[in-house]
Amino acid sequence: MSKKIAIIGGGNLGASIAEGLINSDFSRPVELTITRRKPASLSRFAEMGCMVHSDNKKAVRDSEVIILAVKPYNFADIVKELRTVLNPKKHVVVSVITGVWIAELQAVIGKPVPVIRAMPNTAIAIQQSMTCLAHNGATDAQISYLQQLFDQLGKTVIINEKLMDAATVLGACGTAYAMRYIRANIQGGIEIGFDAPTAALIAAQTVNGAAELLLQKGTHPEQEIDKVTTPMGCTIAGLNEMEHQGFSSSLIRGLVTSYKKIVKE
């Protein structure tokens, strides 16, 4: 099913979505438009065959799937600009705006345009995102299409919208948490003798392999931990020291702190 897609807001996330679509087989029959106030920064996408400009209304008129990737503080002004050209019979709006609820968007749109809320992460650029979807007013065909779209860009799950803030923390902020863990691994690797590039390679591939074990085998982390912890061994000694220093509790507290920040705003 071919659709014309417009990404309103070609910042970090919007550009990552565009890059992932371009690199996926899903994008081949798709006409993709990306807008930004200063479109010169999107010149690489123009070279790949995308329409790139700053006219949001034109992008909407020329498209069917509208991905809103703008900042939360100015979403209302942008949607007010677009609502005159949004058509309930033609368009479906996909919002990747943090902290903005479907009901808020629908109230500003002022028309029964179906809205799907999506929370991907920046790994969408390499088709490895974890994307959570919630919807209101969309048809089964529209939901199926959007799920197929985001499945090309990683893994997708449909959730209740009340969990979207939590999904933002676990799936989107979680990228930064994972990067910080990998960075600490690299620093530790350097301290025990590796040069920085080798430590970075070992740390990143080890985390990648650990994640793939869980995804492919469907096991619990503790099952995989048990396989590498021998009695009186170095692994359990290191794990216990990390726990003594608050490793798990600090991570959980960080997640909860991020969640409270989103909820307050």
C-alpha positions in Angstrom: 0.0 0.0 0.0 1.7 3.2 -1.2 1.3 6.4 0.8 2.6 9.9 0.4 4.3 10.8 3.7 5.2 14.2 5.1 7.4 14.7 8.1 6.7 18.1 9.6 9.9 19.0 11.5 13.2 17.7 10.2 15.1 17.9 13.5 17.0 15.0 15.1 14.0 12.7 15.4 12.3 13.7 12.2 15.5 13.3 10.2 16.1 9.9 11.8 12.7 8.7 10.8 13.3 9.9 7.2 16.7 8.2 7.1 15.2 5.0 8.3 12.4 5.1 5.8 14.8 5.8 2.9 17.0 2.9 3.9 14.1 0.5 4.2 12.4 -1.4 1.5 9.1 0.1 2.7 10.2 3.5 1.4 10.7 2.5 -2.2 7.1 3.3 -3.4 6.7 6.1 -1.0 6.9 9.8 -1.8 8.5 11.5 1.2 8.4 15.2 2.1 10.4 16.8 4.9 9.9 20.3 6.2 12.0 22.5 8.4 12.2 26.3 9.0 15.7 26.3 7.5 15.6 23.4 5.0 19.2 23.9 3.9 20.3 21.5 6.7 18.2 18.8 5.0 20.0 19.0 1.7 21.2 15.3 1.9 17.6 14.2 1.8 16.9 16.3 -1.3 19.9 14.5 -2.9 18.1 11.2 -2.0 15.0 12.2 -3.9 12.9 13.6 -1.1 10.9 16.9 -1.3 12.5 19.3 1.1 11.1 22.7 1.9 9.7 25.0 4.7 6.0 25.1 3.5 4.2 22.9 6.0 0.8 23.5 4.4 2.0 22.4 1.0 3.6 19.3 2.5 0.2 18.3 4.1 -1.8 19.0 1.0 0.6 16.8 -1.1 0.6 13.9 1.4 -1.6 11.4 3.2 0.3 10.4 6.3 1.4 13.4 8.3 4.2 12.7 10.9 4.4 15.6 13.4 8.0 15.7 14.7 7.9 19.2 16.2 8.8 20.5 19.6 6.1 20.3 22.4 6.2 24.0 23.1 5.2 25.0 19.5 3.0 22.1 18.4 -0.3 24.1 18.9 0.8 26.9 16.6 2.0 24.5 13.9 -1.2 22.4 14.1 -3.4 25.6 14.0 -1.5 26.4 10.8 -2.2 23.0 9.3 -5.8 22.4 10.3 -7.2 24.3 7.4 -5.7 21.8 5.0 -6.1 18.7 7.1 -8.8 16.4 5.6 -10.5 13.6 7.7 -11.1 11.6 4.6 -7.6 11.8 3.3 -5.1 12.3 6.2 -3.9 10.4 9.2 -1.8 12.3 11.7 1.1 10.5 13.4 2.5 12.4 16.4 6.0 11.7 17.8 5.7 14.7 20.1 6.7 14.0 23.7 4.1 14.7 26.3 1.3 15.8 24.0 -1.8 13.6 24.3 -4.0 12.6 21.4 -7.0 14.5 22.9 -4.9 17.7 22.9 -4.0 17.3 19.3 -7.6 16.5 18.3 -8.8 19.6 20.2 -6.4 21.8 18.2 -7.1 20.1 14.9 -10.8 20.6 15.5 -11.8 18.0 12.9 -12.3 14.2 13.2 -8.8 13.5 11.6 -7.5 10.1 13.0 -4.5 10.6 15.2 -1.9 7.9 16.0 0.7 8.7 18.7 4.1 7.1 18.2 7.2 7.0 20.4 10.2 5.8 18.5 13.8 6.4 19.5 16.8 7.7 17.5 17.9 4.2 16.5 15.1 4.5 13.9 17.8 6.0 11.7 19.4 2.5 11.4 16.1 0.6 11.5 16.6 -0.5 15.1 14.0 1.6 16.9 11.6 0.4 19.6 8.4 2.2 18.7 5.3 2.3 20.9 2.0 3.2 19.2 -1.4 4.4 20.6 -4.4 5.6 18.6 -7.8 7.1 18.6 -10.2 7.3 15.7 -7.9 5.4 13.3 -9.3 2.5 11.2 -7.8 -1.0 11.3 -6.3 -0.4 7.9 -4.6 2.8 9.0 -3.3 1.2 12.2 -2.0 -1.8 10.2 -0.3 0.4 7.7 1.5 2.5 10.4 2.5 -0.7 12.3 4.0 -2.1 9.1 5.8 1.2 8.5 7.4 1.3 11.9 8.1 -2.4 11.8 10.4 -1.6 8.9 12.3 0.7 11.3 12.7 -1.7 14.2 10.2 -3.3 16.5 6.7 -2.1 17.3 4.2 -2.6 20.1 0.7 -1.1 20.5 0.0 0.2 24.0 -2.7 2.1 25.9 -2.0 5.8 25.6 -1.8 6.2 29.4 1.5 4.3 29.2 3.0 6.6 26.6 4.9 8.7 29.1 6.4 5.6 30.6 7.2 4.3 27.1 9.1 7.6 26.4 11.3 7.0 29.4 11.9 3.3 28.9 12.2 3.3 25.1 13.4 6.8 24.1 15.3 8.1 27.2 16.5 4.5 27.5 18.8 5.0 24.6 20.8 7.6 26.6 20.8 5.3 29.6 22.2 2.5 27.5 24.8 4.8 26.0 25.9 5.9 29.5 26.3 2.3 30.5 28.4 1.6 27.4 30.5 4.6 28.1 31.2 3.5 31.6 32.2 0.0 30.2 34.6 1.7 27.8 36.2 3.7 30.6 36.5 0.6 32.7 38.0 -1.3 29.7 40.6 1.4 29.3 41.5 1.3 33.0 42.2 -2.5 32.7 44.4 -2.2 29.7 42.5 -1.7 26.4 43.0 1.3 24.1 39.8 3.4 23.6 38.7 2.1 20.1 39.1 -1.6 21.1 37.3 -1.0 24.4 34.5 0.7 22.5 34.2 -2.1 20.0 34.1 -4.8 22.8 31.6 -2.9 24.9 29.2 -2.0 22.1 29.2 -5.5 20.6 28.8 -7.2 24.0 25.7 -5.1 24.7 24.4 -5.8 21.2 24.9 -9.5 21.7 23.2 -9.5 25.2 20.2 -7.7 23.8 19.9 -10.1 20.8 20.0 -13.1 23.2 16.9 -11.7 25.0 15.1 -10.8 21.7 15.8 -14.0 19.9 15.5 -16.5 22.7 12.8 -14.8 24.7 14.7 -15.5 28.0 14.8 -13.4 31.2 18.0 -11.5 31.8 18.6 -13.5 35.0 18.6 -16.8 33.0 21.4 -15.4 30.8 23.3 -14.0 33.8 23.2 -17.4 35.4 25.0 -18.9 32.4 28.1 -16.7 33.0 28.3 -16.6 36.8 30.3 -19.5 38.2 30.7 -20.0 42.0 33.4 -17.8 43.4 34.0 -16.4 39.9 34.9 -13.0 38.6 31.5 -12.2 37.1 29.5 -12.7 40.3 32.2 -10.7 42.2 31.8 -7.8 39.8 28.0 -8.0 39.8 27.8 -8.0 43.6 30.1 -5.0 43.9 28.0 -3.1 41.4 24.9 -3.9 43.4 26.6 -2.8 46.6 27.3 0.5 44.9 23.6 0.9 44.0 23.8 -0.1 40.3 20.2 -1.4 39.9 18.6 1.0 42.3 20.3 4.0 40.7 19.0 3.0 37.3 15.5 2.4 38.6 15.6 5.8 40.4 16.8 7.5 37.2 13.9 6.0 35.2 11.4 7.1 37.8 12.9 10.6 38.0 12.6 11.0 34.2 9.0 9.7 34.3 8.1 12.2 37.1 9.6 15.0 35.0 7.4 14.2 32.0 4.3 13.8 34.1 4.9 17.2 35.8 5.3 18.9 32.5 
